[in-house]
């Protein structure tokens, strides 16, 4: 049985306000670090896959249905063995 | 002025319970996808850096002080230009 891993990165779409990122950006600046221009936040999920057919297609389906909100978020999947 | 980007990945340490990951894992299984063995969740932050000296050291400091909870989380920084 093959042991694969998929990492799903979920980001807000460009143009969607990211309050968490903005708050962190302000906090960083208040701490005196002036070299940080902007911060965007995101989530990721590491899926351990037990093999099987069409794993890639299925993971993409899972992202669309469960892990990302397609209205405001975009996702990206990295597959590695 | 150089334009660099740093991506900070924050994960729960091994052995620390990940309720969000477990909930997603159950949801995926309930949806009928049986090829997913486990799910771990994490957060990431994309920092746009305006250059300056010791950026790498400063970003590591920011992670330790603000972005990760060192008691239960570990972080990893990727720098790219």
Backbone of each chain as nested JSON, in Angstrom:
{
  "chains": [
    {"id": "A", "residues": [
      {"number": 1, "name": "UNK", "atoms": {"N": [0.853, -1.193, 0.0], "CA": [0.0, 0.0, 0.0], "C": [0.887, 1.241, 0.0]}},
      {"number": 2, "name": "UNK", "atoms": {"N": [0.607, 2.15, -0.878], "CA": [1.427, 3.358, -0.945], "C": [1.027, 4.314, 0.178]}},
      {"number": 3, "name": "UNK", "atoms": {"N": [2.026, 5.052, 0.679], "CA": [1.735, 6.03, 1.736], "C": [2.014, 7.403, 1.188]}},
      {"number": 4, "name": "UNK", "atoms": {"N": [0.976, 8.126, 0.847], "CA": [1.164, 9.454, 0.288], "C": [0.693, 10.503, 1.272]}},
      {"number": 5, "name": "UNK", "atoms": {"N": [1.152, 11.703, 1.022], "CA": [0.699, 12.82, 1.842], "C": [0.242, 13.932, 0.916]}},
      {"number": 6, "name": "UNK", "atoms": {"N": [-0.831, 14.582, 1.282], "CA": [-1.264, 15.76, 0.528], "C": [-1.344, 16.918, 1.505]}},
      {"number": 7, "name": "UNK", "atoms": {"N": [-0.809, 18.053, 1.113], "CA": [-0.938, 19.245, 1.942], "C": [-1.807, 20.254, 1.211]}},
      {"number": 8, "name": "UNK", "atoms": {"N": [-2.865, 20.66, 1.876], "CA": [-3.823, 21.6, 1.286], "C": [-3.606, 22.975, 1.907]}},
      {"number": 9, "name": "UNK", "atoms": {"N": [-3.341, 23.972, 1.077], "CA": [-3.181, 25.345, 1.55], "C": [-4.435, 26.124, 1.186]}},
      {"number": 10, "name": "UNK", "atoms": {"N": [-5.045, 26.762, 2.169], "CA": [-6.246, 27.553, 1.923], "C": [-5.936, 29.02, 2.224]}},
      {"number": 11, "name": "UNK", "atoms": {"N": [-6.113, 29.849, 1.226], "CA": [-5.858, 31.294, 1.353], "C": [-7.124, 32.069, 1.03]}},
      {"number": 12, "name": "UNK", "atoms": {"N": [-7.234, 33.27, 1.579], "CA": [-8.305, 34.157, 1.145], "C": [-7.987, 34.616, -0.27]}},
      {"number": 13, "name": "UNK", "atoms": {"N": [-9.007, 34.785, -1.081], "CA": [-8.788, 35.304, -2.433], "C": [-8.216, 36.714, -2.364]}},
      {"number": 14, "name": "UNK", "atoms": {"N": [-7.499, 37.106, -3.414], "CA": [-6.973, 38.466, -3.461], "C": [-8.14, 39.446, -3.373]}},
      {"number": 15, "name": "UNK", "atoms": {"N": [-7.956, 40.48, -2.592], "CA": [-9.013, 41.482, -2.491], "C": [-9.965, 41.238, -1.33]}},
      {"number": 16, "name": "UNK", "atoms": {"N": [-9.959, 40.015, -0.78], "CA": [-10.816, 39.747, 0.376], "C": [-10.087, 40.224, 1.625]}},
      {"number": 17, "name": "UNK", "atoms": {"N": [-10.796, 40.994, 2.446], "CA": [-10.195, 41.541, 3.661], "C": [-9.764, 40.434, 4.61]}},
      {"number": 18, "name": "UNK", "atoms": {"N": [-8.574, 40.572, 5.176], "CA": [-8.018, 39.567, 6.076], "C": [-7.777, 40.204, 7.451]}},
      {"number": 19, "name": "UNK", "atoms": {"N": [-8.82, 40.248, 8.292], "CA": [-8.696, 40.933, 9.582], "C": [-7.609, 40.325, 10.461]}},
      {"number": 20, "name": "UNK", "atoms": {"N": [-7.48, 38.998, 10.413], "CA": [-6.453, 38.35, 11.24], "C": [-5.058, 38.816, 10.817]}},
      {"number": 21, "name": "UNK", "atoms": {"N": [-4.835, 38.83, 9.5], "CA": [-3.548, 39.288, 8.984], "C": [-3.272, 40.735, 9.347]}},
      {"number": 22, "name": "UNK", "atoms": {"N": [-4.299, 41.589, 9.237], "CA": [-4.128, 43.005, 9.562], "C": [-3.791, 43.211, 11.033]}},
      {"number": 23, "name": "UNK", "atoms": {"N": [-4.468, 42.441, 11.896], "CA": [-4.221, 42.551, 13.334], "C": [-2.781, 42.157, 13.648]}},
      {"number": 24, "name": "UNK", "atoms": {"N": [-2.335, 41.065, 13.04], "CA": [-0.956, 40.605, 13.267], "C": [0.034, 41.638, 12.745]}},
      {"number": 25, "name": "UNK", "atoms": {"N": [-0.283, 42.214, 11.579], "CA": [0.589, 43.246, 10.998], "C": [0.749, 44.424, 11.96]}},
      {"number": 26, "name": "UNK", "atoms": {"N": [-0.378, 44.864, 12.517], "CA": [-0.316, 45.979, 13.471], "C": [0.493, 45.605, 14.697]}},
      {"number": 27, "name": "UNK", "atoms": {"N": [0.26, 44.397, 15.208], "CA": [0.976, 43.953, 16.41], "C": [2.475, 43.918, 16.148]}},
      {"number": 28, "name": "UNK", "atoms": {"N": [2.857, 43.416, 14.976], "CA": [4.285, 43.343, 14.635], "C": [4.888, 44.75, 14.61]}},
      {"number": 29, "name": "UNK", "atoms": {"N": [4.155, 45.692, 14.0], "CA": [4.66, 47.062, 13.926], "C": [4.756, 47.692, 15.314]}},
      {"number": 30, "name": "UNK", "atoms": {"N": [3.735, 47.423, 16.158], "CA": [3.771, 47.942, 17.531], "C": [4.944, 47.388, 18.32]}},
      {"number": 31, "name": "UNK", "atoms": {"N": [5.408, 46.2, 17.941], "CA": [6.542, 45.595, 18.636], "C": [7.864, 46.203, 18.151]}},
      {"number": 32, "name": "UNK", "atoms": {"N": [7.771, 47.076, 17.148], "CA": [8.967, 47.777, 16.71], "C": [9.655, 47.196, 15.48]}},
      {"number": 33, "name": "UNK", "atoms": {"N": [9.078, 46.171, 14.892], "CA": [9.669, 45.615, 13.669], "C": [9.094, 46.367, 12.48]}},
      {"number": 34, "name": "UNK", "atoms": {"N": [9.91, 47.201, 11.862], "CA": [9.375, 48.031, 10.79], "C": [9.653, 47.469, 9.395]}},
      {"number": 35, "name": "UNK", "atoms": {"N": [10.27, 46.278, 9.347], "CA": [10.589, 45.746, 8.018], "C": [9.474, 44.864, 7.459]}},
      {"number": 36, "name": "UNK", "atoms": {"N": [8.39, 44.692, 8.226], "CA": [7.281, 43.88, 7.717], "C": [6.245, 44.791, 7.077]}},
      {"number": 37, "name": "UNK", "atoms": {"N": [6.033, 44.64, 5.774], "CA": [5.098, 45.504, 5.059], "C": [3.652, 45.031, 5.16]}},
      {"number": 38, "name": "UNK", "atoms": {"N": [3.457, 43.724, 5.016], "CA": [2.089, 43.228, 5.126], "C": [2.083, 41.76, 5.52]}},
      {"number": 39, "name": "UNK", "atoms": {"N": [0.962, 41.35, 6.076], "CA": [0.799, 39.961, 6.521], "C": [-0.524, 39.433, 5.991]}},
      {"number": 40, "name": "UNK", "atoms": {"N": [-0.493, 38.239, 5.401], "CA": [-1.737, 37.559, 5.016], "C": [-1.739, 36.22, 5.749]}},
      {"number": 41, "name": "UNK", "atoms": {"N": [-2.899, 35.846, 6.271], "CA": [-2.956, 34.598, 7.02], "C": [-3.662, 33.516, 6.208]}},
      {"number": 42, "name": "UNK", "atoms": {"N": [-3.378, 32.283, 6.528], "CA": [-4.024, 31.165, 5.843], "C": [-4.01, 29.925, 6.705]}},
      {"number": 43, "name": "UNK", "atoms": {"N": [-4.663, 28.867, 6.231], "CA": [-4.689, 27.597, 6.963], "C": [-4.123, 26.499, 6.072]}},
      {"number": 44, "name": "UNK", "atoms": {"N": [-3.581, 25.478, 6.689], "CA": [-3.224, 24.32, 5.886], "C": [-3.602, 23.028, 6.596]}},
      {"number": 45, "name": "UNK", "atoms": {"N": [-3.771, 21.994, 5.796], "CA": [-4.172, 20.692, 6.32], "C": [-3.273, 19.633, 5.72]}},
      {"number": 46, "name": "UNK", "atoms": {"N": [-2.702, 18.794, 6.57], "CA": [-1.871, 17.697, 6.085], "C": [-2.681, 16.415, 6.131]}},
      {"number": 47, "name": "UNK", "atoms": {"N": [-2.94, 15.861, 4.945], "CA": [-3.747, 14.645, 4.856], "C": [-2.837, 13.451, 4.587]}},
      {"number": 48, "name": "UNK", "atoms": {"N": [-2.938, 12.44, 5.425], "CA": [-2.2, 11.207, 5.174], "C": [-3.122, 10.295, 4.394]}},
      {"number": 49, "name": "UNK", "atoms": {"N": [-2.69, 9.922, 3.206], "CA": [-3.562, 9.146, 2.321], "C": [-3.133, 7.687, 2.295]}},
      {"number": 50, "name": "UNK", "atoms": {"N": [-4.125, 6.806, 2.281], "CA": [-3.834, 5.377, 2.267], "C": [-3.788, 4.795, 0.87]}},
      {"number": 51, "name": "UNK", "atoms": {"N": [-3.565, 5.597, -0.112], "CA": [-3.502, 5.097, -1.483], "C": [-4.891, 4.927, -2.078]}},
      {"number": 52, "name": "UNK", "atoms": {"N": [-5.008, 4.102, -3.083], "CA": [-6.29, 3.933, -3.747], "C": [-6.304, 4.713, -5.045]}},
      {"number": 53, "name": "UNK", "atoms": {"N": [-7.334, 4.493, -5.823], "CA": [-7.409, 5.138, -7.137], "C": [-7.89, 6.585, -7.045]}},
      {"number": 54, "name": "UNK", "atoms": {"N": [-7.452, 7.372, -8.0], "CA": [-7.927, 8.753, -8.127], "C": [-7.792, 9.586, -6.857]}},
      {"number": 55, "name": "UNK", "atoms": {"N": [-6.749, 9.331, -6.078], "CA": [-6.57, 10.087, -4.839], "C": [-6.549, 11.584, -5.1]}},
      {"number": 56, "name": "UNK", "atoms": {"N": [-5.845, 11.99, -6.156], "CA": [-5.712, 13.43, -6.421], "C": [-7.059, 14.082, -6.676]}},
      {"number": 57, "name": "UNK", "atoms": {"N": [-7.856, 13.412, -7.501], "CA": [-9.177, 13.965, -7.801], "C": [-10.028, 14.03, -6.529]}},
      {"number": 58, "name": "UNK", "atoms": {"N": [-9.928, 12.96, -5.719], "CA": [-10.74, 12.925, -4.504], "C": [-10.332, 14.031, -3.529]}},
      {"number": 59, "name": "UNK", "atoms": {"N": [-9.023, 14.267, -3.398], "CA": [-8.57, 15.323, -2.475], "C": [-9.068, 16.688, -2.964]}},
      {"number": 60, "name": "UNK", "atoms": {"N": [-9.023, 16.898, -4.273], "CA": [-9.531, 18.164, -4.814], "C": [-11.02, 18.326, -4.508]}},
      {"number": 61, "name": "UNK", "atoms": {"N": [-11.754, 17.221, -4.621], "CA": [-13.191, 17.238, -4.288], "C": [-13.401, 17.601, -2.82]}},
      {"number": 62, "name": "UNK", "atoms": {"N": [-12.584, 16.989, -1.936], "CA": [-12.694, 17.255, -0.494], "C": [-12.431, 18.736, -0.206]}},
      {"number": 63, "name": "UNK", "atoms": {"N": [-11.452, 19.308, -0.906], "CA": [-11.149, 20.731, -0.714], "C": [-12.346, 21.583, -1.073]}},
      {"number": 64, "name": "UNK", "atoms": {"N": [-12.92, 21.262, -2.235], "CA": [-14.052, 22.068, -2.71], "C": [-15.25, 21.956, -1.792]}},
      {"number": 65, "name": "UNK", "atoms": {"N": [-15.493, 20.72, -1.296], "CA": [-16.702, 20.494, -0.508], "C": [-16.55, 20.857, 0.955]}},
      {"number": 66, "name": "UNK", "atoms": {"N": [-15.328, 20.73, 1.489], "CA": [-15.191, 20.802, 2.947], "C": [-14.134, 21.783, 3.451]}},
      {"number": 67, "name": "UNK", "atoms": {"N": [-12.966, 21.787, 2.839], "CA": [-11.843, 22.524, 3.45], "C": [-11.803, 24.01, 3.115]}},
      {"number": 68, "name": "UNK", "atoms": {"N": [-12.308, 24.371, 1.957], "CA": [-12.26, 25.781, 1.567], "C": [-13.666, 26.304, 1.301]}},
      {"number": 69, "name": "UNK", "atoms": {"N": [-13.853, 27.576, 1.552], "CA": [-15.101, 28.24, 1.204], "C": [-14.875, 28.933, -0.142]}},
      {"number": 70, "name": "UNK", "atoms": {"N": [-15.398, 28.335, -1.224], "CA": [-15.066, 28.834, -2.569], "C": [-15.507, 30.271, -2.837]}},
      {"number": 71, "name": "UNK", "atoms": {"N": [-16.384, 30.803, -2.0], "CA": [-16.832, 32.179, -2.209], "C": [-15.7, 33.174, -1.917]}},
      {"number": 72, "name": "UNK", "atoms": {"N": [-14.967, 32.917, -0.852], "CA": [-13.93, 33.872, -0.461], "C": [-12.525, 33.278, -0.431]}},
      {"number": 73, "name": "UNK", "atoms": {"N": [-12.42, 31.957, -0.577], "CA": [-11.099, 31.333, -0.439], "C": [-10.679, 30.581, -1.691]}},
      {"number": 74, "name": "UNK", "atoms": {"N": [-9.37, 30.451, -1.847], "CA": [-8.831, 29.606, -2.902], "C": [-7.943, 28.552, -2.25]}},
      {"number": 75, "name": "UNK", "atoms": {"N": [-7.775, 27.414, -2.911], "CA": [-6.916, 26.384, -2.31], "C": [-5.915, 25.86, -3.321]}},
      {"number": 76, "name": "UNK", "atoms": {"N": [-4.907, 25.217, -2.781], "CA": [-3.788, 24.706, -3.563], "C": [-3.396, 23.401, -2.895]}},
      {"number": 77, "name": "UNK", "atoms": {"N": [-3.156, 22.361, -3.677], "CA": [-2.788, 21.066, -3.084], "C": [-1.395, 20.653, -3.54]}},
      {"number": 78, "name": "UNK", "atoms": {"N": [-0.563, 20.281, -2.589], "CA": [0.769, 19.728, -2.883], "C": [0.747, 18.244, -2.562]}},
      {"number": 79, "name": "UNK", "atoms": {"N": [1.117, 17.428, -3.535], "CA": [1.168, 15.986, -3.264], "C": [2.625, 15.566, -3.122]}},
      {"number": 80, "name": "UNK", "atoms": {"N": [2.949, 14.855, -2.078], "CA": [4.285, 14.282, -2.028], "C": [4.22, 12.883, -1.448]}},
      {"number": 81, "name": "UNK", "atoms": {"N": [5.19, 12.063, -1.849], "CA": [5.173, 10.654, -1.442], "C": [6.041, 10.413, -0.214]}}
    ]},
    {"id": "B", "residues": [
      {"number": 1, "name": "UNK", "atoms": {"N": [15.505, 48.74, -3.095], "CA": [15.04, 48.013, -1.914], "C": [14.631, 46.601, -2.316]}},
      {"number": 2, "name": "UNK", "atoms": {"N": [15.134, 45.647, -1.588], "CA": [14.792, 44.258, -1.944], "C": [13.388, 43.927, -1.452]}},
      {"number": 3, "name": "UNK", "atoms": {"N": [12.713, 43.089, -2.209], "CA": [11.368, 42.683, -1.821], "C": [11.368, 41.186, -1.529]}},
      {"number": 4, "name": "UNK", "atoms": {"N": [11.369, 40.854, -0.277], "CA": [11.416, 39.448, 0.084], "C": [10.088, 39.017, 0.679]}},
      {"number": 5, "name": "UNK", "atoms": {"N": [9.897, 37.715, 0.678], "CA": [8.711, 37.172, 1.311], "C": [9.134, 36.068, 2.262]}},
      {"number": 6, "name": "UNK", "atoms": {"N": [8.484, 36.017, 3.403], "CA": [8.728, 34.906, 4.32], "C": [7.388, 34.241, 4.587]}},
      {"number": 7, "name": "UNK", "atoms": {"N": [7.37, 32.921, 4.523], "CA": [6.151, 32.196, 4.871], "C": [6.416, 31.405, 6.146]}},
      {"number": 8, "name": "UNK", "atoms": {"N": [5.573, 31.658, 7.129], "CA": [5.727, 30.995, 8.424], "C": [4.653, 29.921, 8.559]}},
      {"number": 9, "name": "UNK", "atoms": {"N": [5.077, 28.687, 8.802], "CA": [4.127, 27.585, 9.007], "C": [4.106, 27.241, 10.486]}},
      {"number": 10, "name": "UNK", "atoms": {"N": [2.915, 27.244, 11.064], "CA": [2.784, 26.907, 12.479], "C": [1.981, 25.62, 12.609]}},
      {"number": 11, "name": "UNK", "atoms": {"N": [2.601, 24.644, 13.245], "CA": [1.957, 23.336, 13.441], "C": [1.891, 23.018, 14.925]}},
      {"number": 12, "name": "UNK", "atoms": {"N": [0.936, 22.193, 15.311], "CA": [0.944, 21.666, 16.673], "C": [2.105, 20.688, 16.799]}},
      {"number": 13, "name": "UNK", "atoms": {"N": [2.742, 20.652, 17.952], "CA": [3.819, 19.675, 18.163], "C": [3.263, 18.263, 18.086]}},
      {"number": 14, "name": "UNK", "atoms": {"N": [4.128, 17.32, 17.749], "CA": [3.704, 15.924, 17.706], "C": [3.196, 15.529, 19.085]}},
      {"number": 15, "name": "UNK", "atoms": {"N": [2.107, 14.812, 19.113], "CA": [1.573, 14.362, 20.391], "C": [0.53, 15.296, 20.97]}},
      {"number": 16, "name": "UNK", "atoms": {"N": [0.474, 16.528, 20.475], "CA": [-0.549, 17.457, 20.957], "C": [-1.846, 17.193, 20.193]}},
      {"number": 17, "name": "UNK", "atoms": {"N": [-2.932, 17.032, 20.945], "CA": [-4.221, 16.719, 20.344], "C": [-4.668, 17.835, 19.402]}},
      {"number": 18, "name": "UNK", "atoms": {"N": [-5.181, 17.454, 18.239], "CA": [-5.608, 18.416, 17.226], "C": [-7.103, 18.218, 16.957]}},
      {"number": 19, "name": "UNK", "atoms": {"N": [-7.958, 18.835, 17.782], "CA": [-9.411, 18.619, 17.649], "C": [-9.942, 19.032, 16.279]}},
      {"number": 20, "name": "UNK", "atoms": {"N": [-9.396, 20.119, 15.73], "CA": [-9.867, 20.578, 14.414], "C": [-9.562, 19.516, 13.349]}},
      {"number": 21, "name": "UNK", "atoms": {"N": [-8.333, 18.995, 13.4], "CA": [-7.944, 17.95, 12.451], "C": [-8.802, 16.706, 12.586]}},
      {"number": 22, "name": "UNK", "atoms": {"N": [-9.079, 16.314, 13.838], "CA": [-9.885, 15.107, 14.071], "C": [-11.3, 15.288, 13.56]}},
      {"number": 23, "name": "UNK", "atoms": {"N": [-11.859, 16.484, 13.768], "CA": [-13.229, 16.756, 13.309], "C": [-13.297, 16.677, 11.793]}},
      {"number": 24, "name": "UNK", "atoms": {"N": [-12.286, 17.267, 11.13], "CA": [-12.25, 17.235, 9.662], "C": [-12.091, 15.798, 9.175]}},
      {"number": 25, "name": "UNK", "atoms": {"N": [-11.247, 15.043, 9.867], "CA": [-11.019, 13.637, 9.513], "C": [-12.342, 12.859, 9.56]}},
      {"number": 26, "name": "UNK", "atoms": {"N": [-13.093, 13.062, 10.636], "CA": [-14.388, 12.376, 10.769], "C": [-15.339, 12.806, 9.666]}},
      {"number": 27, "name": "UNK", "atoms": {"N": [-15.367, 14.115, 9.4], "CA": [-16.278, 14.634, 8.371], "C": [-15.94, 14.023, 7.014]}},
      {"number": 28, "name": "UNK", "atoms": {"N": [-14.641, 13.931, 6.715], "CA": [-14.221, 13.358, 5.431], "C": [-14.67, 11.91, 5.333]}},
      {"number": 29, "name": "UNK", "atoms": {"N": [-14.495, 11.158, 6.434], "CA": [-14.906, 9.745, 6.422], "C": [-16.418, 9.61, 6.28]}},
      {"number": 30, "name": "UNK", "atoms": {"N": [-17.15, 10.495, 6.971], "CA": [-18.617, 10.468, 6.86], "C": [-19.083, 10.78, 5.446]}},
      {"number": 31, "name": "UNK", "atoms": {"N": [-18.261, 11.527, 4.709], "CA": [-18.62, 11.86, 3.33], "C": [-18.316, 10.696, 2.381]}},
      {"number": 32, "name": "UNK", "atoms": {"N": [-17.711, 9.632, 2.923], "CA": [-17.494, 8.438, 2.116], "C": [-16.1, 8.301, 1.523]}},
      {"number": 33, "name": "UNK", "atoms": {"N": [-15.207, 9.228, 1.85], "CA": [-13.826, 9.101, 1.359], "C": [-13.035, 8.275, 2.36]}},
      {"number": 34, "name": "UNK", "atoms": {"N": [-12.74, 7.038, 2.0], "CA": [-12.074, 6.168, 2.963], "C": [-10.56, 6.115, 2.787]}},
      {"number": 35, "name": "UNK", "atoms": {"N": [-10.029, 6.888, 1.829], "CA": [-8.578, 6.801, 1.609], "C": [-7.797, 7.802, 2.461]}},
      {"number": 36, "name": "UNK", "atoms": {"N": [-8.514, 8.612, 3.254], "CA": [-7.809, 9.572, 4.119], "C": [-7.614, 8.946, 5.505]}},
      {"number": 37, "name": "UNK", "atoms": {"N": [-6.364, 8.74, 5.895], "CA": [-6.072, 8.102, 7.178], "C": [-6.074, 9.084, 8.34]}},
      {"number": 38, "name": "UNK", "atoms": {"N": [-5.481, 10.244, 8.124], "CA": [-5.471, 11.217, 9.213], "C": [-5.307, 12.631, 8.666]}},
      {"number": 39, "name": "UNK", "atoms": {"N": [-5.733, 13.58, 9.467], "CA": [-5.654, 14.995, 9.088], "C": [-5.04, 15.776, 10.248]}},
      {"number": 40, "name": "UNK", "atoms": {"N": [-4.042, 16.604, 9.942], "CA": [-3.498, 17.535, 10.944], "C": [-3.696, 18.932, 10.387]}},
      {"number": 41, "name": "UNK", "atoms": {"N": [-4.105, 19.851, 11.237], "CA": [-4.346, 21.207, 10.759], "C": [-3.233, 22.142, 11.209]}},
      {"number": 42, "name": "UNK", "atoms": {"N": [-3.058, 23.223, 10.497], "CA": [-2.044, 24.209, 10.865], "C": [-2.395, 25.56, 10.279]}},
      {"number": 43, "name": "UNK", "atoms": {"N": [-1.606, 26.575, 10.642], "CA": [-1.82, 27.921, 10.116], "C": [-0.545, 28.38, 9.416]}},
      {"number": 44, "name": "UNK", "atoms": {"N": [-0.719, 29.28, 8.459], "CA": [0.488, 29.889, 7.898], "C": [0.278, 31.386, 7.713]}},
      {"number": 45, "name": "UNK", "atoms": {"N": [1.389, 32.104, 7.664], "CA": [1.364, 33.557, 7.518], "C": [2.359, 33.952, 6.448]}},
      {"number": 46, "name": "UNK", "atoms": {"N": [1.917, 34.752, 5.499], "CA": [2.819, 35.233, 4.467], "C": [3.21, 36.668, 4.802]}},
      {"number": 47, "name": "UNK", "atoms": {"N": [4.485, 36.874, 5.076], "CA": [4.988, 38.204, 5.449], "C": [5.727, 38.81, 4.268]}},
      {"number": 48, "name": "UNK", "atoms": {"N": [5.303, 39.992, 3.872], "CA": [6.041, 40.714, 2.843], "C": [7.043, 41.594, 3.556]}},
      {"number": 49, "name": "UNK", "atoms": {"N": [8.311, 41.39, 3.249], "CA": [9.366, 42.101, 3.975], "C": [9.963, 43.21, 3.118]}},
      {"number": 50, "name": "UNK", "atoms": {"N": [10.238, 44.324, 3.752], "CA": [10.808, 45.454, 3.013], "C": [12.322, 45.506, 3.038]}},
      {"number": 51, "name": "UNK", "atoms": {"N": [12.941, 44.385, 3.269], "CA": [14.405, 44.375, 3.311], "C": [14.926, 44.845, 4.649]}},
      {"number": 52, "name": "UNK", "atoms": {"N": [16.16, 45.265, 4.689], "CA": [16.773, 45.672, 5.957], "C": [17.677, 44.569, 6.465]}},
      {"number": 53, "name": "UNK", "atoms": {"N": [18.421, 44.912, 7.499], "CA": [19.396, 43.947, 8.033], "C": [18.745, 42.901, 8.929]}},
      {"number": 54, "name": "UNK", "atoms": {"N": [19.355, 41.739, 8.948], "CA": [18.945, 40.675, 9.871], "C": [17.469, 40.303, 9.777]}},
      {"number": 55, "name": "UNK", "atoms": {"N": [16.892, 40.394, 8.571], "CA": [15.476, 40.069, 8.417], "C": [15.17, 38.67, 8.93]}},
      {"number": 56, "name": "UNK", "atoms": {"N": [16.026, 37.717, 8.605], "CA": [15.757, 36.327, 9.001], "C": [15.67, 36.178, 10.515]}},
      {"number": 57, "name": "UNK", "atoms": {"N": [16.64, 36.796, 11.199], "CA": [16.644, 36.706, 12.663], "C": [15.388, 37.372, 13.235]}},
      {"number": 58, "name": "UNK", "atoms": {"N": [15.034, 38.527, 12.637], "CA": [13.869, 39.244, 13.145], "C": [12.58, 38.443, 12.938]}},
      {"number": 59, "name": "UNK", "atoms": {"N": [12.451, 37.796, 11.77], "CA": [11.242, 37.004, 11.522], "C": [11.167, 35.849, 12.517]}},
      {"number": 60, "name": "UNK", "atoms": {"N": [12.299, 35.219, 12.791], "CA": [12.305, 34.126, 13.768], "C": [11.878, 34.639, 15.148]}},
      {"number": 61, "name": "UNK", "atoms": {"N": [12.343, 35.837, 15.496], "CA": [11.94, 36.452, 16.765], "C": [10.428, 36.69, 16.801]}},
      {"number": 62, "name": "UNK", "atoms": {"N": [9.889, 37.227, 15.687], "CA": [8.443, 37.494, 15.599], "C": [7.653, 36.204, 15.786]}},
      {"number": 63, "name": "UNK", "atoms": {"N": [8.14, 35.106, 15.184], "CA": [7.454, 33.813, 15.329], "C": [7.4, 33.401, 16.791]}},
      {"number": 64, "name": "UNK", "atoms": {"N": [8.56, 33.505, 17.438], "CA": [8.64, 33.062, 18.833], "C": [7.764, 33.909, 19.739]}},
      {"number": 65, "name": "UNK", "atoms": {"N": [7.743, 35.226, 19.477], "CA": [7.031, 36.131, 20.374], "C": [5.543, 36.236, 20.074]}},
      {"number": 66, "name": "UNK", "atoms": {"N": [5.17, 36.08, 18.791], "CA": [3.797, 36.43, 18.42], "C": [3.027, 35.338, 17.659]}},
      {"number": 67, "name": "UNK", "atoms": {"N": [3.663, 34.709, 16.694], "CA": [2.894, 33.864, 15.777], "C": [2.654, 32.441, 16.282]}},
      {"number": 68, "name": "UNK", "atoms": {"N": [3.575, 31.938, 17.092], "CA": [3.407, 30.559, 17.565], "C": [3.379, 30.528, 19.083]}},
      {"number": 69, "name": "UNK", "atoms": {"N": [2.652, 29.578, 19.634], "CA": [2.66, 29.345, 21.07], "C": [3.677, 28.227, 21.328]}},
      {"number": 70, "name": "UNK", "atoms": {"N": [4.859, 28.588, 21.842], "CA": [5.943, 27.605, 21.928], "C": [5.635, 26.425, 22.844]}},
      {"number": 71, "name": "UNK", "atoms": {"N": [4.606, 26.55, 23.68], "CA": [4.274, 25.44, 24.58], "C": [3.706, 24.261, 23.792]}},
      {"number": 72, "name": "UNK", "atoms": {"N": [2.851, 24.554, 22.821], "CA": [2.202, 23.456, 22.103], "C": [2.476, 23.469, 20.603]}},
      {"number": 73, "name": "UNK", "atoms": {"N": [3.124, 24.543, 20.107], "CA": [3.297, 24.645, 18.654], "C": [4.765, 24.733, 18.246]}},
      {"number": 74, "name": "UNK", "atoms": {"N": [5.026, 24.324, 17.026], "CA": [6.358, 24.528, 16.447], "C": [6.178, 25.329, 15.169]}},
      {"number": 75, "name": "UNK", "atoms": {"N": [7.228, 26.04, 14.767], "CA": [7.106, 26.812, 13.533], "C": [8.289, 26.568, 12.619]}},
      {"number": 76, "name": "UNK", "atoms": {"N": [8.092, 26.947, 11.376], "CA": [9.075, 26.716, 10.328], "C": [8.95, 27.925, 9.412]}},
      {"number": 77, "name": "UNK", "atoms": {"N": [10.086, 28.49, 8.993], "CA": [10.034, 29.674, 8.13], "C": [10.689, 29.372, 6.783]}},
      {"number": 78, "name": "UNK", "atoms": {"N": [10.007, 29.7, 5.72], "CA": [10.555, 29.592, 4.361], "C": [10.813, 31.003, 3.836]}},
      {"number": 79, "name": "UNK", "atoms": {"N": [12.027, 31.263, 3.427], "CA": [12.317, 32.578, 2.856], "C": [12.422, 32.449, 1.338]}},
      {"number": 80, "name": "UNK", "atoms": {"N": [11.754, 33.309, 0.609], "CA": [12.005, 33.341, -0.827], "C": [11.975, 34.768, -1.332]}},
      {"number": 81, "name": "UNK", "atoms": {"N": [12.724, 34.983, -2.401], "CA": [12.867, 36.344, -2.925], "C": [11.903, 36.605, -4.057]}}
    ]}
  ]
}
